[in-house]
């Protein structure tokens, strides 16, 4: 049996209550918080039949490993995920839209990327095991529930995985500030894997060489680049726009 994990924050716990209420083992809530948001949350928990335990701020912070718990945390069982990237791709009924993150090690950035990937309807997020943040409570909190719904595959060899995607006729499009084409000037309606590197460093050289093409996001002001989660949103939503939503 897998070890229960902790989710915290209204969004993260609320999404789990909505999508898989049976997996919520127990909820911890701050009894001193009596605002409308907490009342609505507790009503949802009661409707789902979840066990609610009163816990003060100190206990919640210890449980969550963060003071950003908003007065809510939960112990939940792991959900059964798609076993492999191949299984996911084999089951798709539309051209794949994948987000590939190379070197994104900050959990806040990963959480934000998962959130935007979920919002844009991406099918999965892929990252290398040795240059990426894993899913933890902070990622789940920032992702606002998307860590529960967005498949996240950490692969041993990213370049090899990109090569395998290309063998499936998935077009690998990397992002780079020095690319000749813009993200608005290429076809993203086809099967696409969008590759973004960490802010500042960008993609690793081998990853860059593996891409079929490179694109850039036009920067009109004084700043030279966008945060990786913002850049992910720009690229994914352009792909979704080209597909007609």
C-alpha positions, 0 to 999 in steps of 0.5 A: 500500500502506498504511503498517504501524502499531504495536500494543502490549500483550498484549491488543491484539497478542493479539487481532490474532493471533487475528482476523487473524494474516496481518496481523501483520508482526513481533512485538517481545518483551522476552527478559528477560520469562520469566513465564507470560503471556509464554510463553503469548503467544509460544506463540500467536505461534509457532502463528500463524507470526508472526516474533518479534524480541527487543527490549529495553525501550528499543526497545519504548518507542520503537516503541510511543511508550509505556512501557506496552508490557508487553514486547510490540509488533507492526508490523501492516498495516491491516485492511480495514474497512467502507467507510462507516457506510451500508454497515454499517447496510445489512448489519445483521440486527437493530436498530442499536445505535450509540455516538456520542461528542461531544467525547471527545478523550482517547485513554484515554477513547476506548480505554475506550469502544471496549472497552465498545462491543465488549463490549456488542455495539454495531455502531459508534462515531461521532465528529466529525472535529474534536472527537475522538481518532483511533485511535493506539497508545495507543487500541489499547492501552487498547481491549484489542483492540477498536480492531481489531474495533469500527468507528469512523467519524469524520464531518465534520458530526455533527449532519447524520449524526445527522439521517441516522440519524433518517431511517433510523428510528434513535432518537437518545438523548442523555445529560444530567445535567438530563434528566427521564427516566432511561436505565432509563425509555426504550425502547432495544430499538428502533434506537438511537444513544446520544449521550454528550459529554465529561466535564464539558462534555457534548454541544455545543448543536447535538448536544443539539438534534438528539437525539430525547430526553434521558436521565440516569444516576441519581447516588446519591452525592456525585459529579455525573457518571461518566467517559464510558466508564463512562457508555457502559457503563451505557447500552449494557448497559441497551440490551442488557439490554432486547434480551434479550442 
